[in-house]
Every structure is written in structure tokens, then in C-alpha cells.
Amino acid sequence: MIATRLILGVILMFISWQATIRNGISVPVANSDKVLHFLAFYMLSFFVDFAFPLRRFGAIKIITLIGYGLLIEVVQSFLPYRSADMADLLTDIVGIAAYAATIPLLRRFSFYQQYRQM
């Protein structure tokens, strides 16, 4: 659990850094910004869920993740080389929802069951 929380912290720092620098990473696909938002929030959802295994992936975790996505957009609205985009926030929410939708599949794996019993 400690390792998972450390990984979550590193991921949060990396995403926060990427969200506030002038030129963040990009991938060579159409709508790469949205792809990166989706992947970032899917991964954040996974690590938030595993970092706090005694709580199910419910309202508290979901609202916290959406709040983080909103915070990123608010911060970006104050940066002269960035802009806030509600489509980014919507994509973040889709990434969170996609993780929630994969939980029934994850339950089939022993690592998930063992970790949730901690």
C-alpha cells in the first residue's frame, strides 16, 4: 500500500508538472491532448483506488479525481501559454468512468482480490 501511494504521488506530480509547463508531452495521434487526458485519469483512478483499498471506488474517490481535473483547468486558465478547456475536464471524467467500468473485469484477477482485502 505504501508503494502504491508513492507511485500515486509521483504520478500526481508528473501530471501537475505536465499541465503547467509550456510544452508538455504529446503523442502522434489525432486529438493527442484528449488521449493523454483520458489515459492520465484512467491511470490516476487505478492508483487512487489501489492506494486506498479499504474504500470502494465510489463518490469520494470520483469527486476527488474530478476536483483535481477541475483544479488543473483553473490553474491553466491563469497561465498565459495555457488555456482552460471544459472538453479536457469532460475527457478526464470519461477516463474515470472507463476505470469504473473495468472494475468488474479487474475483480476476476487474483491480484485485485488480494489487494482489496488488505
Buried (B, 14 or more C-beta within 10 A) or exposed (E): EEEBBEBBEEBBEEBBEBBBEEEEEEEEEEEEBBBBBBBBBBBBBBBBBBBBBEEEBEEEBBEEBBEBBBEBBEBBEEEEEBEBBEEBBEBBBBBBBBBBEEBEEBEEEEEBEEBBEE
